[in-house]
Amino acid sequence: MKNTFNIQDLVRDTVKDLKPYSSARDEYVSDGSEMIFLDANENPFENGLNRYPDPQQRSLKTLLSEEKQVSEKNILLGNGSDEVLDLIFRAFCEPNQDNVITLPPTYGMYKVLSGINAVENKEVLLTTGFEPDVDKILNTVNKSSKIIFICSPNNPTGNAFSLEKIEKLLTNFQGIVVIDEAYVDFSSEKSWVKSLNKYSNLIVTQTMSKAYGMAGIRLGICYASEEIIGILNKIKPPYNVNQLTQYQALKRVLDETLVQEEVKKILIERNILTKELEQLSFVEHIYKSDANFVLAKVDDANKRYEELLALKIVVRNRSNQPLCENTLRFTVGTPNENRKLIAILKEIE
Ligand SMILES: *Cc1c(COP(=O)(O)O)cnc(C)c1O
């Protein structure tokens, strides 16, 4: 069946009619030659940061475009992917009318953002094997369903979802499918960015907070059709990515080899940690991970969490999430941190 998806049917009327705020830095772009800028009421004395940042982050987008083999027109940057996700809500979901579909156990922000934006969050649990329940999702969809949020590799379970299942959702859902790829650099599966041309209802989000080691700068990346990027651009705050962030992100992406080396080390450590965890008597199961963390089912998560905390190790107790009773999530640390964790886990065994 052909997907009859039409983005103009999905965008909120208020957004459709919107003219974006045009900032001084939007109206004139320096061509590099010596110019006098008296248009933005900035302090004229140069200190490296006295000018407003580029609202379209052109240098950074050019670099990302080369690195990820995607046109700049298919990229939007945000103050963390959390801002990108919020923009998607605000562009497409009419408060107190529309709904979105999320697949718990998953990343908590989708629910928080649906609450903030007064959009109903229809939850369809993953199967016990932590895969999307495609038939149930498609049966839950109604005329007001605008977005399905898919987190793959999924947080907190760690697995990447089956390609066929995601494909089925992209093909059969007449709304937007957001694939949150915060952990894709740690995954054996490849990114969905390559499929942007195939699916006009696809939005892929990535972040510099995890593999790129830049959680402190807050930089989220959104990949989508030119049409969707155009809509999101209309509602984004003009200067949402500050100058320091643009500069640091640029430096880090230029250091791609270092990033990949760190990712490799983290993957080696993930395997070591998994093997060690499997040998502990109180660990019942380690879930397969495509991310930089491992989820472990233990005998008593609350007790083990407190024991670790007393020994100054902070992990994440995911027990209150559905299908995650008695689970702890361990982020992969440095080799030294992981050795200490393992020693302490043996101590409390
Ligand atoms: C950590 C994480 C993010 C990152 O969000 P930022 O706002 O970019 O730091 C996004 N999605 C998931 C699933 C995450 O776990």
The ligand as an SDF file (V2000), in Angstrom:
LIG
                    3D

 15 15  0  0  0  0  0  0  0  0999 V2000
   20.5600   11.0170   26.1980 C   0  0  0  0  0  0  0  0  0  0  0  0
   19.4480   10.9460   25.2150 C   0  0  0  0  0  0  0  0  0  0  0  0
   19.1660   12.0170   24.3830 C   0  0  0  0  0  0  0  0  0  0  0  0
   20.0320   13.2280   24.4390 C   0  0  0  0  0  0  0  0  0  0  0  0
   19.3570   14.3760   24.5770 O   0  0  0  0  0  0  0  0  0  0  0  0
   20.1800   15.7470   24.4790 P   0  0  0  0  0  0  0  0  0  0  0  0
   19.1140   16.7400   24.7860 O   0  0  0  0  0  0  0  0  0  0  0  0
   20.6860   15.8580   23.0740 O   0  0  0  0  0  0  0  0  0  0  0  0
   21.2840   15.6970   25.4720 O   0  0  0  0  0  0  0  0  0  0  0  0
   18.1590   11.8930   23.4600 C   0  0  0  0  0  0  0  0  0  0  0  0
   17.4450   10.7550   23.3600 N   0  0  0  0  0  0  0  0  0  0  0  0
   17.7020    9.7000   24.1380 C   0  0  0  0  0  0  0  0  0  0  0  0
   16.9380    8.4560   23.9700 C   0  0  0  0  0  0  0  0  0  0  0  0
   18.7020    9.7700   25.1000 C   0  0  0  0  0  0  0  0  0  0  0  0
   18.9350    8.7210   25.8970 O   0  0  0  0  0  0  0  0  0  0  0  0
  1  2  1  0
  2  3  1  0
  2 14  2  0
  3  4  1  0
  3 10  2  0
  4  5  1  0
  5  6  1  0
  6  7  2  0
  6  8  1  0
  6  9  1  0
 10 11  1  0
 11 12  2  0
 12 13  1  0
 12 14  1  0
 14 15  1  0
M  END
$$$$
